[in-house]
Amino acid sequence: MKYLIVGLGNKGDEYKETRHNIGFKVAEHIAEAIEAPFKTSNFGWMAEGKYKGRKVFILKPDTYMNLSGNAVRYWMQKENIPLENLLVITDDLALPFGTLRMKMKGSHGGHNGLRNIEEVMKTGQYTRLRFGISAEFKEGQQVDYVLGTWSDEEKEKLPERIKKFSQAALSFVFAGVQNTMSGFNGK
C-alpha cells in the first residue's frame, strides 16, 4: 500500500518560519521519524520511506502554495496512489493555535493551497490535516499574519504540536482515517 503525505508551504528562506509553512514543518518531522531524507524531485522535495510495512511518500511542493495541486496530481499519478491514501497537511485560521483537526473531505475554506488542489484534482474528497494557527490579526492584516512568524509563546509550544501532528499523520497511514480522527481530533 502506498500513501502520499503532502505538507503545504512556500519555498524560500523568507517563508521558512512562517505560520503558512507549518505543513512543511510537519512533513519534515514525519520524514525524520521514519528516517526518510528529502531529495529534490519533480514539483518539490520528496522523501520516500516505510512505516509499518506501508510505503510512504512525503512531499513538500516547490510550486508555491496556490499551485500545489499540480504537484499533488503529478505524484498521485506517477506512484498510482489512490485518493483515499492522500493526506494534505495545512494551516487553518479558523482553529485555535495548535488545534488538530483531521477531516476526510470538505471545502477549501478559503485556503489557496487546498483550493488549487481541489481545482486540479476535480474533487475535495481527500483527507486533510489542519493545524490551527488562530486568527489573531486586525482586519485587513490576514496576509501579514499568515506570512508572519510565530509568537514567542507559540514557538515554545510548536515542537510538541508538530510531534503530535506527525503522530496523527502516521496513524492515518497505519490505522486509517476514522481511527485517527477518533484518537487525535481536538487533542
Beta strands, then each sheet from edge to edge (+ up, - down):
strand 1: 2-7
strand 2: 38-41
strand 3: 44-51
strand 4: 54-61
strand 5: 86-92
strand 6: 100-103
strand 7: 127-132
sheet 1: 2+ 3- 4+ 1+ 5+ 7+ 6-
end
